[in-house]
């Protein structure tokens, strides 16, 4: 009996050694060889296969793609390309949506456009059982070189309140701008369909509001169609200012601006399976905050909250949109251009911009005309509606995962009190009732995305043995019982 027990424990020890000291692939290869060489019993094999199947793999390993949430996959299937196309064409039919254009007509100008968007949001709210709270947000712009006379800037805002007590104050904002322009930024009457810039982004946000307002999420999601972008990001600046003044907890902001073209103008090639995500690092300026200085001092200049958001989007894209390449661009925006994420960045909120991979400049900010056989202008016929639908699905996957995941861990630190070849991280505990625990992630200093993951459990201190903080960049992220993960947080030195 003693001999039999010894053999059982020996077999368990042997398979354990294989399991915890190798990658999954290495473990399976070694287990296969050991079993057929009669070094591992059938009992041990069944025991550890059961262990793997029940999700008990808590050992450190490569950052792996997750299987995803079936309910979220079903949500993504409800996004309608036909609905998006209809909304883009309707927006283009208002003749112009210039910020200073007509506000009294029912058929032309920015006034008619915003009332139509508002009415659509209200319809979505009614269908959701009045859960989507729709309102106008406005102010009078009186001093702007791109506006000839005082003009009211009006945003349309739909708020979907979170349902978890501990998370509902946490907010995620998604926007598109509904104003348009032609070659002369002061021309408020010429035909300016703005189908791609930015009816595409606005229609994507409207579709998100339609399909997501009927669902419940732990945290709050804010859907916005903003005005005055072409005159200097006016509507988004006002919203960001008000949010900071009210000390709103905006954990992430995404703007969708120019997400409808898939043609590369220089050679006519089609690029419908990639998207750019612009994510800022350390912002320029003469004075840096203590947090920014510590990022620079520790080599974490690529680990700002916005770049962590970019990494998060990249991971969610691989999980839910495997055919779509998410190109995280390490800069705030394109040369000579700006977007509605910028005011949020300036007010201290993590924010990124979604934009098509190759812009077609003959179809942007152009008078609608034909010259020497070339059609200029931002016309509906140039929009790839299926592509806009694809980017809307990526938005939905990101927003739903963010809003259902725990908040980012707070006060994350890396222990530098002594010289050692292991790494100890500390953080404050989250408060969500469905919290499972925390994951430690790390990567080589010259790599853009996380390479390794280790589940730390429901604790606020964890040591990664034998992995030196001098050689890697670390992060801590929270995970709930359903597998939803927060963006990672870069640790600052603590003693």
N, C-alpha and C positions, 0 to 999 in steps of 0.2 A: 504493500500500500504506500509506504514511504517512498519507494523507488518510483512508483507511478506518479505520485504527486510531484516528485523532483523533476521528472521528465516534462510534466505539464508546465511547471514554472520555468524550466529551462527553455522550452519552446516559446513561451510568452516573452521571456527576456530576449530571446534571439530575434523574434519578429519585431519587438519594440525597438531594439537597436537599429534594425533596418529602417523602421518607420520614422524615427525621430532624427536620424542622421543623414537622410537622403531626400532628394526631391521626390515627388510622387512617381515620376517615370522611373527613376533609379530604384525606388522601393519596389515597384511592381516587377521590374526585371529581376531584381535580386530575390524576391519572394518566389518567383516562378522557378528560378534555378535551385533555390534551397529546397523547395517542395519536391521537385523531381529527383533531387539527390538524396531525398529522405532525411533531410536535416530539420525539417519543420513538419509537425504532425498535421493531420486533417483538422483536429480541434483548433489548433492555433490559427490555421488558415481561415476557418469559419469565423473565429473570434475577431480577427482583424478586418476581414471583409465586412462583417457587421459593423465594426467600428467606423469604417470609411463610409458605409452607406447611411449611417445615422448622423453623419455630419460632425463627427468628433475630431476632425483634423484641426488641431489647434497649434500644430508645430509651425515654426517659421518656414516660409517658402516664397516662391515667386508670386508677385502680384498677379492674380488670376482673374479672368473675366468671370462675371457672375451669370447665373442662369436667367435672371430677370424675374419680374413679377407678372404673372399671367393676367391679373386684373388690369395692370397698366398696359400690357400688350393689347388687350381688348379695347382699351380707351384709344390707343393710337389708331386702331382700325376704324374708329368712328370719324376720324378727320377726313373731310370730303374735299377732294380736288375741285369738284363741280361747284361747291359752295364758295371756295376760295376764288375761283375764276369769276363767278357771278359778282362777288363783292369787288374785285379789282375792276371789272368792266363798268360796274355802276359808279365807282369812284372816278374813273376816267371820264364818264359821261357828264360830269358836272362842269365841263368845259375848262375851268381853271379852279384850283383850290389855293390860289395864292393867298398868303396871310392877309393881304390888304384888299382882297377882292370882295365882291358883292356879298352882303350878309342878309339881304331882305328877300331875294328871289327864292322861289321854291325849287328851281331847276338848275341854276348855275351859281357858281361861287362857293366860297368856303362856308358861308352860313348854311346853305342847303346841304352841303356835305356833312357838316358836323351834326345837324339835326337828324340826318339819315343814320349816321353811326350811332348816335344816342338812342334812336328808336330801335335799332337792331339790338343794342345792348339791353334795352328794356325788355324786348321780346325774350332774349335769353334768360333774363331775370325771372320773367313770368313762368317760363318753362321749367325753371329750376326751383319753383316754389318760393319765389322772392328771396332766394338766398344771395343772388348777385345784387349788390347795392350799387346803383348807377347814379352818377351825378356829373354835372359840369363843374369844372374848376377853372377860374378865370381871373385875370387882372388886366389893368389898362397899361399898355406900353406907351410911354410918352417921349422917350428919348432914345432913338435908334436911327443910325444913318441909313438903314435899309427900309425904313418906314417913313413915309412923307408926313403923316399926321397921326395923332393919338389913335391907337388901334387896340381893341380888346383881343387878347390872346386867350383862346378857350381850349382846354383839354377835356376829353371825355374819359371818365374814370369808372371802371367796374371793379368793385372790391368783393372778393369771395372770402368771407371770414373763416378762419381756422376753427376746427371743432375740438381740439385738445386744449384744455385749460392751460397747461404748461407751455403750449407752443403758439397759441393764437396771436400773441403780440409780435411774433416773428413774421416778417413780411418778405415776399419775393415779388419783384416788379418786372413786368415785361411790357415793352412798348414798340410802337411804330409811329412815324409821323405822317399825318394825313394832308399836310400842305404840299403844294407843288410850285414849280417855277419853269421859266423858259430861259433863254440866253441872258436877257437883261433881268437882273434880280428885282428891279423896280417895276417891271411890266406886270400889272395886275389884271389885265384884261385879255391878253392873247391866249390862244388855245394851249393849255398846259396839262395834258392828260396825266402825267406823272404815274404811269402804270407800274413801272418798276421802282421809281424813286418818288414816293415810297408807298404807293398803294399796295405793293406786294407785302411789305412789312405790316401795314395796317390791317390788311385782309387776313394775314396769318394770326395776328393778335385777336381779331374778331372771331376767327374760327376756334382759337384756343378758348376764348370766353364761352363760345357756344357749347363746346363738348365738355369742358371742365366744370362749368357752373352747376351741372347736375350731379357732381360727385362731391365727396367730402374729403378734405385734407386736414392734417393736423395743424399746419400753419396757414397763414393768410396769403392769398395770391392776389395781386393787383394787376389788372389789365388796363393799359392806357393807349389812347390815340392822342398824340400831342400835336400842337400847332407851333408855328413860328420857327421851325427847325432851320429853314432856308434863310431866315433873318438873323440867325445867331443862337440857335438852340434855346429859344425863349420859353416855350412851354415846359420843357424838361427842366430848365434851370429854375423856374418858379416852383415846380413840384419838389425838386431836391432841396431848395431853400426852405420850403414849408415843412418838409419832413425833418430836416435838421433842427429847425426851430421848435418843432413839437417833440423832438428827441425820439422819433420813430425808429424802431429796430428793423431796418432794411438789411437783411443778410446778403442779398444778391440782387443785381439788376441786369437785365438783358435787353438790349435794343436790337430790333430787326430792321435794318436799313439797306435797301437794295439787295433783295434776295431772290430776284426773278430771272436773271439772265444766265444762260449756260454756254453762250457762244464766246470764244476767244476771238476778238476782232482781228488780230494780226494774221491768223491762219485759218479761221473758220472752224477750228476743232471744237468739239462739244465736251464740256466738263460738268456733268450733271450728278456726279457722285462725290462731290467734295464741297466743303464750306469753310470759310475763314472765320476764326474767332479771335478778335483782337483783345489782348489782355495786357494791361499796363504793369510795368515793374515799379521801381522807385520813381516817383514823379520828379520832373525837373524843378529846380528852385534853389534859392540861396540858402534857405534854412530847412533843415530836416528835423523831423520829430525824433524823440528818443527811440521809438520803435524802428523807424527807418534807418537810423544810425546803427542800431544793433543788427539789423538785417545785413547791412553792408559789411560790418565788422566781422560777421560770422559766415560770410559767403552766401547769405540767403536773399540776395537781390532778386532772384527769380522765384521767390517764395512769398511774394506779397499776396494778400487775400484775393486780388483779382486773378493772379496767375494760378492760385490754388483753385479758383472757380473754373478757370480754363482747363486745368487738369481733370477736374470733376466732370466737366462737359465732355471731354475726350473719353473718359471712362464710360460714362452713360451712353455716349454714342456707339462705342464698341459693343456695349451690352444689348442695346435695343435697336440700333441702326447699323448692323455690321457691314452693310454695303456702302456706307457713307463715310468718307474720310474727313475727320475733323482736324483741320489745320490750325493749331493754336499759334497765333502770330504774336511774338514778343514785342509788341509796341502798342501804344494807345490807339492809333488809327492810321489811315493811309496818309501819304504826303498831300499837303494842300487841302485836306478835308477834315471834317469833324463830325461827331455823332452825338446822339442824345444820352449816351452813357457818360460823356465827359463831365457834365455837372454833378452827377452822382459821385464820380471819382473825386472831384474837387471838394465835395462835402463829406468825404471819408467813407463812402459806401463801396463795397466791391461791385464792379460793373464791367461788362464786356459788350462787344459789338459783334453781331452776326452779319456777314456780308458775303455775297457770291464770290467765287474764286477769281474771276477775271471780268473786270468792268468794261462795258462797251461805251466809250465816251461820246461817240457820235449819237448816242441815244440817251444821254444824260444832260440836263440843263441846256437843252437845245430848242430853238424854235422849230416847230414841225414844218418841214420843207423837204424838197428834193433838189439836190445839186449834183450835176454831172453823174447822174444815175445812182447816187447814194441817197437813201432815205434817212433823214435826220428826225429826231424827236422820240420821246418816251411813250411809244404807242402800245396798246394792249396786245397787238399781234406779235410783239417781240418777247413777250413773257412766256417762260416755260412753266406752265401752271402745275404740272406734276412735280417739278423741282420745288416750287413754293410749298406744295403739300408735304414734301419730304422734310423740308426745313421746319415746317410747323410741327411735324411729328417729333423731331429732335427737341424742339422747344418744350413740347408737352412732356416728353420723357424726363427732361432735365427739371422742369418746374415741379412735376408730380413727385419725383424722387427727393428733391430738396424739401418740398413742403411736408412730406411724410417722414423724412429722416429726422433724427435728433438734431439739435443745434450743434454748431461747431463747438468743440471743447474750449473752455476759457482758461486764461492764465496758464498756458502751456509753457513749461520750462524744461531745460536740459541741464542736468546737474554738472557743474564744472568745479565742484569743491575740491576735487583731487585728480591726480593723474592716474588714468586706468585705461584698459583696452576694452572695457564694456561701456554701454551707454544707458544711463538712467534718465527717464523722463517723468515729469510730474504735471498734474493739471487739476482743475477744479471739477467736482462732480456735476454731471447733468441732472436735471430734475424730471425728465420725462418718465412716466410710469411704465412705458413699454421698452425702456432702454435695456439692451442686452449687455453692453459693455463698450470697450474701446479697442481699436486696432492701432498698432504701431506700424508705420510705413517708412521705408527708406529707399534711397537710390544713390548711385554714384554721383559725385559732384558735377560730372560733365553730362549727365543724362537728364532729359526733360521730364520724364514721367516716372512714377513710382515703380520700383522693381521688386521690392520685397515687402511682405506683410506678416505680422504676427499678432494673433489675438491676445490681448492683455487681460481680458476678463473685466468684471465690474469692479474696478479699482481706480485709484488716482495716482499710483506710482508703479512704475514697471522698469525692470532692467533687461536690456537685450544683451545677453552674455556673449563676449567674444567679438562684438561688432563695435568698432571704434568710432566715436563721434568725430574724430579727426578726418576720417576717410569717407564719410557719407553725410547726406542731408536727410533729416528726419522729419516726420510729421505724426500727429495724433488725430484720429478721427473717431467719431462716435458711431455706433451701429445699434439698430433696434432689433427686436425679436423677429421681425419680418425680413431682415437683411438689407434694409435701407441704410445707407451710409452717408454721413455728412461729408462736406469737403474737409480736407486735412488742414491742420493748423501747424505752422512752423514754430518750433520751440525757441524761446529766447534764453540766454544763459542765466542760471540762478545758482546761488551758493547755499 
